[in-house]
C-alpha cells in the first residue's frame, strides 16, 4: 500500500513538474513565426555622397521618380493630389486626380508605392481607402491628353471587422493584390500585423499571413501597445518576396509570397524581443523606411531615441538571404527613400529643405 501510494505521489509530482516546464517554455516562446537568425554587422563604414535634385516641385516626402519624371503626392490636398515634373528642366507638366466628392474626384488617394510599364505606358496603383476602391492611373496617357486617365479596378475586402484599412497595397497579378494591415491594439482587442492576398471584387482576403506567431497574445508583452511590431515593408519587383523592417528592433523579416514562409534576421548584439517584456523606456527607434530591387534591400536606420528623430543618418544594405552587406553613413538626415525602377537610382527626402537627393551608391 505504501509503495502504491508512493508511486501515485511520484506520478503527481512528475505531472506537476511537466506543467511547470510547459508553462516555462510557453513564457519563453518566440513572438515570431520563425527562429530569428543573428547576422554580423559590417565593420567598414562607407561615407555616402548625396547629390541634390534641383527642383521646386518636391511638395512632400511622398514622392516617386521614374527616369526623368518626378511625381509628388499631396494626399491631404484640397486640390489636385499628384504633381508631375520633368526633372530635365524642372517643368511642372501638370497636376492631376483632384480631391472632392464628385464622380471624377476622390476623397483621398494613397501615395504611390510602385511605377511599372504596361503595354508601353507608365502606370501605377493607388487606392481610395474611404471607398475601398482600387485605382490604376495611366501616367503616360494622362500627360499626353492633359486629363486624368484612370481605370477603376474594383473594390477590396478588409482583413478585419474593425473598419481598419491597409497601409499599402501592391498589384501582384491581374485582379490579385497584396495588402498590409499594421498591428492594432486598443486595450479591448489586439490584431497581428497581417499581410493579405486580395481580389478586386470586394471579397474577403483569400489568404492572410504574418511574421508574428498566430497564437501570440498581447499579454505576453509587458509593454501592451500596438507599436511593438510596427514597421514598414516593400515588395520585390518580381512579386515573390516581402521585406518587413521593424521600428523597435534591428530586425528584418523576409516572407516568401508563394509559401508564406518567413525568415527573420537580427543584427548580432542588438536588443532582442525580450525588450518587449520591459517598460520599453530604453527602446531606441531602429528601422524607419525600406525599398528594394531584385538584388538588394535598402533600409534607413536611426538607432537612437524616438524623441530625437528628424531623419536617419544611416543606410543599411541587406541581400535577400538576410546578409547585412553594407553600412552607409549619410551626411544629412534622410526621411524616406525611393528606388527608381528604370535605373536603380536611390533617392532620399531631406525634410528641412523639402528637398530630394540622389544617394550615390
C-alpha positions as CSV (number, residue, x, y, z in Angstrom):
1,X,0.0,0.0,0.0
2,X,2.8,2.3,0.9
3,X,4.6,1.5,-2.3
4,X,1.4,2.2,-4.4
5,X,0.8,5.5,-2.6
6,X,4.4,6.5,-3.2
7,X,4.1,5.7,-6.9
8,X,0.9,7.9,-7.1
9,X,2.7,10.7,-5.4
10,X,5.7,10.3,-7.7
11,X,3.4,10.4,-10.8
12,X,1.7,13.5,-9.4
13,X,5.0,15.3,-8.8
14,X,6.2,14.4,-12.3
15,X,2.9,15.7,-13.8
16,X,3.2,19.0,-11.9
17,X,6.8,19.3,-12.9
18,X,5.9,18.7,-16.6
19,X,3.2,21.5,-16.4
20,X,5.7,23.9,-14.8
21,X,8.2,23.1,-17.6
22,X,5.5,23.6,-20.2
23,X,4.4,26.9,-18.7
24,X,8.1,28.0,-18.6
25,X,8.5,27.0,-22.3
26,X,5.3,28.9,-23.2
27,X,6.5,32.0,-21.5
28,X,9.9,31.9,-23.3
29,X,8.5,31.1,-26.8
30,X,9.5,33.5,-29.5
31,X,6.9,36.1,-30.6
32,X,7.9,35.3,-34.2
33,X,6.8,32.6,-36.6
34,X,10.4,31.6,-37.4
35,X,13.6,31.4,-35.5
36,X,15.4,34.7,-35.6
37,X,18.9,34.4,-37.1
38,X,21.7,36.7,-35.9
39,X,23.7,38.4,-38.6
40,X,27.0,40.1,-38.4
41,X,27.2,43.9,-38.8
42,X,29.8,45.0,-41.4
43,X,33.0,46.5,-39.8
44,X,33.5,49.0,-42.6
45,X,31.5,52.2,-42.6
46,X,31.0,53.8,-46.1
47,X,30.5,57.5,-46.2
48,X,27.8,58.1,-48.9
49,X,27.7,61.2,-51.1
50,X,24.4,62.9,-51.9
51,X,23.5,64.9,-55.0
52,X,20.6,67.4,-54.7
53,X,17.9,67.2,-57.3
54,X,17.3,70.7,-58.5
55,X,13.5,71.2,-58.4
56,X,11.0,73.5,-56.9
57,X,8.3,70.8,-57.2
58,X,9.1,68.4,-54.3
59,X,5.9,69.0,-52.3
60,X,6.1,66.3,-49.7
61,X,8.1,63.2,-48.6
62,X,5.5,61.2,-50.6
63,X,7.3,61.2,-53.9
64,X,8.2,58.8,-56.8
65,X,10.8,59.0,-59.6
66,X,10.8,57.2,-62.9
67,X,13.7,58.2,-65.2
68,X,13.2,62.0,-65.6
69,X,9.7,62.1,-64.1
70,X,9.1,63.2,-60.5
71,X,5.7,62.6,-59.0
72,X,4.9,64.4,-55.8
73,X,1.9,63.4,-53.8
74,X,-0.2,65.6,-51.5
75,X,-2.6,63.0,-50.1
76,X,-4.5,65.6,-47.9
77,X,-4.6,68.3,-50.6
78,X,-7.9,70.2,-51.1
79,X,-7.0,70.4,-54.8
80,X,-5.0,68.0,-57.0
81,X,-3.3,65.1,-55.3
82,X,-0.5,64.3,-57.7
83,X,2.0,66.7,-59.4
84,X,4.2,65.6,-62.3
85,X,7.5,67.3,-63.1
86,X,10.1,66.8,-65.8
87,X,13.4,66.8,-64.0
88,X,15.4,67.6,-67.1
89,X,14.2,71.2,-67.0
90,X,12.2,71.3,-63.7
91,X,9.0,71.9,-65.7
92,X,5.7,71.2,-63.9
93,X,3.9,69.1,-66.5
94,X,0.6,69.2,-64.6
95,X,-1.3,68.3,-61.5
96,X,-3.9,65.5,-61.6
97,X,-6.5,63.4,-59.7
98,X,-8.4,66.1,-57.8
99,X,-9.7,65.8,-54.3
100,X,-13.5,66.1,-53.9
101,X,-16.8,64.4,-53.6
102,X,-17.9,64.3,-57.3
103,X,-17.9,61.3,-59.7
104,X,-14.5,62.3,-61.2
105,X,-12.8,63.3,-57.9
106,X,-11.5,61.4,-54.9
107,X,-12.0,61.7,-51.1
108,X,-8.3,60.9,-50.9
109,X,-5.7,58.7,-52.6
110,X,-2.8,56.8,-51.1
111,X,0.8,57.7,-52.2
112,X,2.4,55.7,-55.0
113,X,4.5,52.6,-54.0
114,X,5.5,51.4,-57.5
115,X,5.6,52.6,-61.1
116,X,5.5,50.0,-63.9
117,X,5.4,49.7,-67.7
118,X,2.2,48.2,-69.1
119,X,1.8,48.0,-72.8
120,X,4.5,50.7,-73.2
121,X,2.7,53.1,-70.8
122,X,3.8,54.1,-67.3
123,X,1.1,53.1,-64.8
124,X,0.7,53.0,-61.1
125,X,-1.7,51.7,-58.5
126,X,-3.3,53.8,-55.9
127,X,-6.5,53.4,-53.8
128,X,-9.2,55.4,-52.2
129,X,-9.3,53.9,-48.7
130,X,-12.6,55.6,-47.7
131,X,-14.4,53.7,-50.5
132,X,-12.1,50.7,-50.5
133,X,-11.6,51.3,-54.3
134,X,-8.6,50.3,-56.3
135,X,-7.4,52.8,-59.0
136,X,-5.0,52.3,-61.8
137,X,-3.5,55.6,-63.0
138,X,-2.1,55.7,-66.5
139,X,0.6,58.4,-66.2
140,X,1.6,58.3,-69.9
141,X,-1.9,58.8,-71.2
142,X,-2.6,61.5,-68.6
143,X,0.4,63.5,-69.7
144,X,-0.4,63.0,-73.4
145,X,-4.0,64.2,-73.0
146,X,-3.7,66.6,-70.1
147,X,-6.7,64.8,-68.5
148,X,-6.9,62.1,-65.8
149,X,-6.6,58.6,-67.3
150,X,-7.7,56.1,-64.8
151,X,-9.3,52.7,-64.5
152,X,-11.4,52.0,-61.5
153,X,-10.4,48.4,-61.0
154,X,-12.9,47.4,-58.3
155,X,-13.2,47.2,-54.5
156,X,-11.2,45.2,-52.0
157,X,-12.3,43.5,-48.8
158,X,-10.8,44.1,-45.3
159,X,-8.8,41.6,-43.3
160,X,-10.8,42.5,-40.2
161,X,-14.1,43.7,-38.9
162,X,-12.9,46.9,-37.2
163,X,-13.0,49.1,-40.3
164,X,-9.2,49.3,-40.5
165,X,-7.8,49.6,-44.0
166,X,-4.5,48.7,-45.4
167,X,-1.3,50.8,-45.0
168,X,-0.2,49.8,-48.5
169,X,-1.4,47.8,-51.5
170,X,0.6,46.3,-54.4
171,X,-0.8,44.6,-57.6
172,X,0.8,41.2,-57.8
173,X,-1.1,39.8,-60.9
174,X,-4.2,40.6,-62.9
175,X,-7.0,41.1,-60.3
176,X,-4.8,40.0,-57.4
177,X,-3.3,42.4,-54.8
178,X,-1.2,42.3,-51.7
179,X,-2.2,44.5,-48.7
180,X,-0.7,45.1,-45.2
181,X,-2.6,45.9,-42.0
182,X,-0.3,47.1,-39.2
183,X,-0.8,45.6,-35.7
184,X,-3.7,47.2,-33.7
185,X,-4.3,47.4,-30.0
186,X,-7.0,49.4,-28.2
187,X,-7.0,47.7,-24.7
188,X,-10.0,45.6,-25.8
189,X,-8.8,43.9,-29.0
190,X,-5.4,43.1,-30.4
191,X,-4.7,42.3,-34.1
192,X,-1.5,40.9,-35.5
193,X,0.3,42.7,-38.3
194,X,-1.2,40.9,-41.3
195,X,-0.4,40.6,-45.0
196,X,-3.4,39.8,-47.1
197,X,-3.9,38.5,-50.7
198,X,-6.9,40.3,-52.1
199,X,-9.0,40.5,-55.2
200,X,-10.9,43.5,-56.8
201,X,-14.4,42.0,-56.3
202,X,-14.9,43.0,-52.7
203,X,-14.3,39.5,-51.3
204,X,-12.7,38.7,-48.0
205,X,-8.9,38.1,-48.4
206,X,-8.1,34.8,-50.0
207,X,-5.1,34.4,-47.7
208,X,-3.8,36.1,-44.5
209,X,-0.3,35.6,-43.0
210,X,2.1,37.2,-40.6
211,X,5.7,37.1,-39.3
212,X,4.2,37.1,-35.7
213,X,3.1,33.8,-34.1
214,X,-0.6,33.2,-34.7
215,X,-1.4,32.4,-31.1
216,X,0.6,35.3,-29.7
217,X,-1.3,37.2,-27.0
218,X,-0.6,40.8,-26.2
219,X,-0.5,39.8,-22.5
220,X,2.8,38.1,-23.2
221,X,4.4,41.5,-23.6
222,X,4.8,43.8,-20.6
223,X,4.5,46.9,-22.8
224,X,1.0,46.4,-24.1
225,X,1.0,48.8,-27.0
226,X,0.3,48.5,-30.7
227,X,3.8,49.6,-31.5
228,X,6.0,46.6,-30.6
229,X,5.6,45.0,-34.1
230,X,5.4,48.3,-36.0
231,X,7.5,48.7,-39.1
232,X,7.5,49.3,-42.8
233,X,7.6,46.9,-45.8
234,X,8.3,46.6,-49.5
235,X,7.7,44.0,-52.2
236,X,10.4,42.7,-54.5
237,X,9.9,43.7,-58.2
238,X,9.2,40.1,-59.2
239,X,6.4,39.9,-56.7
240,X,7.8,36.9,-54.9
241,X,9.2,38.2,-51.7
242,X,8.2,40.8,-49.0
243,X,10.7,42.5,-46.7
244,X,9.4,44.0,-43.4
245,X,11.8,46.0,-41.2
246,X,11.0,46.7,-37.6
247,X,10.8,50.0,-35.7
248,X,11.6,48.6,-32.3
249,X,14.2,46.0,-33.2
250,X,17.2,46.0,-35.6
251,X,15.5,43.1,-37.4
252,X,14.2,42.4,-40.9
253,X,11.6,39.8,-41.8
254,X,11.6,38.2,-45.3
255,X,8.5,36.4,-46.4
256,X,8.1,34.2,-49.4
257,X,4.8,35.2,-51.0
258,X,4.1,31.7,-52.5
259,X,4.7,29.6,-49.4
260,X,4.2,32.3,-46.8
261,X,7.5,31.0,-45.3
262,X,9.2,33.6,-43.0
263,X,12.9,34.1,-42.4
264,X,13.9,36.7,-39.7
265,X,17.3,38.3,-39.2
266,X,18.5,40.4,-36.3
267,X,21.8,42.3,-36.0
268,X,24.2,40.4,-33.7
269,X,24.4,42.1,-30.3
270,X,21.4,44.3,-30.8
271,X,18.3,44.0,-28.4
272,X,16.1,41.0,-28.9
273,X,12.4,40.5,-28.3
274,X,12.9,40.3,-24.6
275,X,12.8,44.1,-24.9
276,X,9.0,43.7,-25.3
277,X,8.8,42.3,-21.7
278,X,10.2,45.5,-20.3
279,X,8.7,49.0,-19.9
280,X,10.4,49.9,-23.3
281,X,11.8,53.1,-21.8
282,X,15.2,52.1,-23.2
283,X,14.0,51.1,-26.6
284,X,15.5,53.0,-29.5
285,X,13.9,53.7,-32.8
286,X,15.6,51.4,-35.3
287,X,14.5,50.9,-38.9
288,X,12.4,53.6,-40.5
289,X,11.9,53.0,-44.2
290,X,12.7,50.4,-46.8
291,X,12.9,49.9,-50.5
292,X,14.3,47.0,-52.6
293,X,15.2,45.7,-56.0
294,X,15.8,42.0,-57.1
295,X,19.3,42.0,-55.5
296,X,19.3,44.3,-52.6
297,X,17.3,45.7,-49.7
298,X,18.0,49.3,-48.5
299,X,16.6,50.4,-45.2
300,X,17.0,53.7,-43.2
301,X,18.4,53.2,-39.7
302,X,18.1,55.6,-36.8
303,X,19.3,53.6,-33.8
304,X,18.6,56.3,-31.3
305,X,15.9,57.8,-29.1
306,X,12.4,58.1,-30.6
307,X,12.1,61.7,-29.4
308,X,15.3,62.8,-31.3
309,X,14.0,61.6,-34.7
310,X,14.2,64.0,-37.6
311,X,15.5,61.6,-40.2
312,X,18.1,58.9,-40.4
313,X,21.9,59.3,-40.7
314,X,22.4,55.6,-41.6
315,X,21.5,53.4,-44.5
316,X,21.8,49.6,-44.2
317,X,22.0,47.3,-47.2
318,X,20.9,43.6,-47.0
319,X,20.6,40.9,-49.6
320,X,17.6,38.6,-49.9
321,X,19.4,35.9,-47.9
322,X,19.4,38.2,-44.9
323,X,23.1,39.1,-45.1
324,X,24.0,42.6,-43.8
325,X,26.1,43.6,-46.7
326,X,27.0,47.3,-46.3
327,X,26.6,50.1,-43.8
328,X,26.5,53.7,-45.1
329,X,26.8,56.9,-43.2
330,X,24.7,59.8,-44.6
331,X,25.7,63.5,-44.5
332,X,22.1,64.6,-44.0
333,X,19.2,63.0,-42.0
334,X,17.0,61.4,-44.7
335,X,13.3,60.9,-44.0
336,X,12.3,58.3,-46.7
337,X,13.6,56.5,-49.8
338,X,12.6,55.8,-53.3
339,X,14.3,53.4,-55.7
340,X,13.8,54.3,-59.4
341,X,13.0,51.0,-61.2
342,X,14.2,52.4,-64.5
343,X,17.8,52.9,-63.3
344,X,18.0,51.5,-59.8
345,X,18.9,55.0,-58.6
346,X,18.2,55.6,-55.0
347,X,16.6,58.8,-53.8
348,X,16.0,60.3,-50.4
349,X,13.9,63.1,-48.9
350,X,15.5,65.7,-46.7
351,X,12.7,67.3,-44.6
352,X,14.2,70.7,-43.5
353,X,14.7,71.8,-47.2
354,X,11.7,69.9,-48.7
355,X,14.4,68.5,-51.0
356,X,15.2,65.3,-52.8
357,X,18.7,63.9,-53.0
358,X,20.3,61.1,-55.1
359,X,22.2,58.7,-52.9
360,X,25.4,57.9,-54.8
361,X,25.7,54.2,-54.1
